[in-house]
Amino acid sequence: MHKKKIITYILGVFAFIIPLIVFFSPPTDYDGGPMLAYNLGFFYPLIFLSILLSIIVVFRLRYFKKNNTAKTLLILSILPSSYFLLLIIVKSILIANEPEILDLEIPNNTISLNVNDSLEIKLHGYTKRTLNDNEEVISVKIINLVPYINDTYSFKDGGKFTVRTQEPEIFYKIENDTLKIINEGYEFNYFNKTRIPLPYKVENIESDLINKEQLKKLNFKNFIWDEYYH
C-alpha cells in the first residue's frame, strides 16, 4: 500500500507540472505550418498525457481514504489538467457552432515601420471571408501588428485588429522611438499574455471624438485599405 501511495504522489506531481510547462511555453510563430507543428508535436500530446495522469490519480484516491490532507493535495494537482480539458471542450463546442469558414484570405495593404534601431513593426491588412448558416458571405477586416526584434520574427509579441464594419480607422505615427496608434472601430487583442513589452501604444477612441484634420496636423498617417483587393 505504501508503494502505491508513492506512485500516486509521483503521478500527481507530473499531472500538475506538465500543464504548467505548456502554459509557460507558448508558440513563437502563429503561421499555419509552425502552429500545426506546435499543436501536434507539443501542446496536445503533453496536455492529453497530463489528463491521462490526472484520471489515474483520481482512480487511485481510494488508497487515501483516511488521509484527507493527501487527498486534497492530489485533487489540487489535477486542477491544471482539468482547466485545459475544460478549455478544449469549450473550444470544440465553439468551433462546432461556428459558421463554415471559407479558406479565403485576401491580402491587402502592408506597412513597415522602423520604430527604433532594433524594432521594426509591420501592419499586415487582409480580409477574411466566412460563410454563415444562411450561406451569406461575411467579410472580416484584420490587421496583424507583427514585431521584428533585431530582424527576428516575433509574432507572439504583437496583436490583431479585427472589425466587421465597413468604415474603421487606424492612425499611426512614430514619436520618441514609440509607435502610437489611434484606433477607431477595430477590436484589438494581443496575441499572447506573456508577450515582451514593446514600445507601441494602442489608444481606442470613439468615432465622434476623432478629429482627422487635427491628427494629420500632428503627423499621424492613416492605414489605407486597397479598395481593389478588399
C-alpha positions in Angstrom: 0.0 0.0 0.0 2.8 2.4 0.8 4.4 1.8 -2.6 1.0 2.6 -4.3 0.7 5.8 -2.5 4.2 6.9 -3.5 3.4 6.1 -7.1 0.2 8.2 -6.9 2.2 11.1 -5.5 4.6 10.9 -8.4 1.8 10.8 -10.9 0.1 13.8 -9.2 3.4 15.8 -9.4 3.7 15.1 -13.2 0.0 15.8 -13.7 0.5 19.2 -12.1 3.8 20.2 -13.7 3.1 19.2 -17.3 0.3 21.7 -17.9 2.4 24.5 -16.3 5.2 23.7 -18.8 2.7 24.0 -21.7 1.2 27.2 -20.3 4.6 28.9 -20.0 5.8 27.7 -23.4 3.5 29.4 -25.8 4.1 29.2 -29.6 6.6 31.7 -31.1 5.2 31.6 -34.6 1.5 31.7 -35.4 1.7 30.9 -39.1 -0.2 27.8 -40.2 2.7 25.3 -40.5 4.6 26.2 -37.3 1.4 26.4 -35.4 0.3 23.0 -36.6 3.7 21.5 -35.6 3.4 23.1 -32.1 -0.1 21.8 -31.5 0.5 18.2 -32.8 4.1 17.8 -31.6 3.9 19.6 -28.2 0.6 21.0 -27.0 -1.9 18.2 -27.4 0.5 15.3 -26.6 1.5 16.9 -23.3 -2.0 18.0 -22.4 -3.5 14.6 -23.1 -0.7 13.0 -21.2 -1.5 15.2 -18.2 -5.2 14.5 -18.5 -4.5 10.7 -18.6 -2.3 11.0 -15.4 -5.0 13.0 -13.7 -7.6 10.3 -14.4 -5.2 7.7 -13.0 -4.7 9.9 -9.9 -8.5 10.1 -9.4 -8.9 6.4 -9.5 -6.0 5.9 -7.0 -7.5 8.3 -4.5 -9.1 5.2 -2.8 -5.7 4.5 -1.3 -6.0 7.7 0.8 -9.4 7.2 2.4 -8.2 8.2 5.9 -5.8 10.9 4.8 -7.8 14.0 3.8 -4.7 16.2 3.5 -3.1 13.9 0.9 -6.4 13.6 -1.0 -6.8 17.4 -1.1 -3.2 17.8 -2.4 -3.8 15.2 -5.1 -7.1 16.8 -6.1 -5.3 20.2 -6.4 -2.6 18.5 -8.5 -5.2 17.7 -11.2 -6.7 21.2 -11.5 -4.3 22.5 -14.2 -5.2 19.4 -16.4 -8.9 20.0 -15.6 -8.6 23.6 -16.8 -7.1 22.6 -20.1 -9.6 19.8 -20.6 -12.4 22.3 -20.0 -10.7 24.7 -22.4 -10.5 22.0 -25.1 -14.2 21.1 -24.6 -15.4 24.7 -24.8 -13.2 25.4 -27.8 -14.5 22.3 -29.6 -18.1 23.4 -28.9 -17.4 26.9 -30.2 -15.8 25.5 -33.3 -18.6 23.1 -34.0 -21.1 26.1 -33.8 -19.1 28.5 -35.9 -20.1 29.2 -39.5 -18.3 27.3 -42.2 -15.0 29.1 -42.9 -14.1 29.7 -46.5 -10.3 29.2 -46.8 -10.1 32.6 -48.3 -7.8 35.3 -47.0 -7.3 38.3 -49.4 -4.1 40.2 -48.7 -4.4 43.9 -48.7 -2.0 46.7 -47.6 1.2 46.1 -45.6 3.1 48.9 -43.9 6.6 48.6 -42.5 7.5 50.9 -39.6 11.0 51.3 -38.2 10.3 52.2 -34.6 13.9 52.2 -33.5 17.3 50.6 -34.3 16.2 47.2 -33.0 12.5 47.2 -33.7 10.5 47.1 -36.9 6.7 46.7 -36.8 4.7 45.6 -39.8 1.0 46.2 -40.2 -0.5 43.4 -42.4 -4.0 44.1 -43.6 -6.1 41.4 -45.1 -9.8 40.4 -45.5 -11.0 37.0 -44.2 -14.3 35.7 -45.6 -16.6 33.3 -43.8 -19.9 31.7 -44.8 -22.7 31.7 -42.2 -25.6 29.2 -41.8 -27.7 31.1 -44.4 -24.8 30.8 -46.9 -24.2 34.5 -46.7 -20.6 35.7 -47.1 -19.3 37.6 -44.1 -16.1 39.7 -44.6 -13.9 40.4 -41.6 -11.1 43.0 -41.9 -8.0 42.1 -40.0 -4.7 44.0 -39.4 -1.9 42.0 -37.8 0.6 44.0 -35.8 3.8 42.0 -36.2 7.1 43.0 -34.5 10.6 42.1 -35.8 13.1 42.4 -33.0 16.7 42.7 -34.3 15.4 41.3 -37.6 13.9 38.3 -35.8 10.2 37.5 -36.4 8.3 37.8 -33.1 4.6 37.3 -33.9 3.7 36.4 -30.3 4.6 39.9 -29.0 2.2 41.6 -31.4 -1.6 41.9 -31.7 -4.5 41.9 -34.0 -7.1 44.5 -35.0 -10.5 43.0 -36.1 -13.6 44.6 -37.5 -16.8 43.7 -39.4 -18.0 47.2 -40.1 -17.0 48.9 -43.3 -15.6 52.2 -42.1 -12.9 51.5 -39.4 -10.0 53.9 -39.0 -6.4 53.4 -37.7 -4.0 56.3 -37.5 -0.3 55.9 -36.6 2.9 57.7 -36.1 6.4 57.1 -34.6 7.4 59.5 -31.9 10.3 59.3 -29.4 11.1 55.7 -30.6 7.5 54.7 -29.8 4.7 53.7 -32.3 1.5 55.4 -31.4 -1.8 54.0 -32.8 -5.2 55.7 -32.7 -7.9 53.0 -33.2 -11.5 53.7 -34.1 -13.8 50.8 -34.9 -11.5 47.9 -34.5 -11.3 45.4 -31.7 -7.7 45.0 -30.6 -6.3 41.9 -28.9 -2.7 40.9 -28.0 -1.6 37.6 -29.4 -0.1 36.4 -26.1 -0.4 37.4 -22.4 3.2 36.6 -21.8 4.4 38.9 -24.6 7.5 41.1 -24.3 6.5 44.7 -23.6 7.4 46.7 -26.7 7.3 50.4 -27.4 3.9 50.6 -29.1 0.7 52.0 -27.7 -2.9 51.5 -28.9 -5.5 54.1 -27.9 -9.1 53.3 -28.6 -11.3 56.4 -29.5 -15.0 56.7 -30.3 -15.6 57.8 -33.9 -17.4 61.0 -32.9 -14.3 62.1 -30.8 -11.8 61.7 -33.7 -10.6 64.9 -35.4 -8.9 63.6 -38.5 -7.6 67.0 -39.5 -6.1 67.5 -36.1 -4.4 64.1 -36.3 -3.0 64.9 -39.7 -1.5 68.1 -38.3 0.1 66.0 -35.6 1.7 63.9 -38.4 -0.5 60.9 -37.9 -0.9 58.8 -41.0 -4.0 56.7 -41.9 -3.8 53.0 -42.7 -5.3 52.8 -46.2 -7.1 49.8 -47.5 -6.7 49.0 -51.1 -10.2 49.0 -52.4 -9.3 46.9 -55.4 -8.4 43.9 -53.3 -10.8 44.4 -50.5 
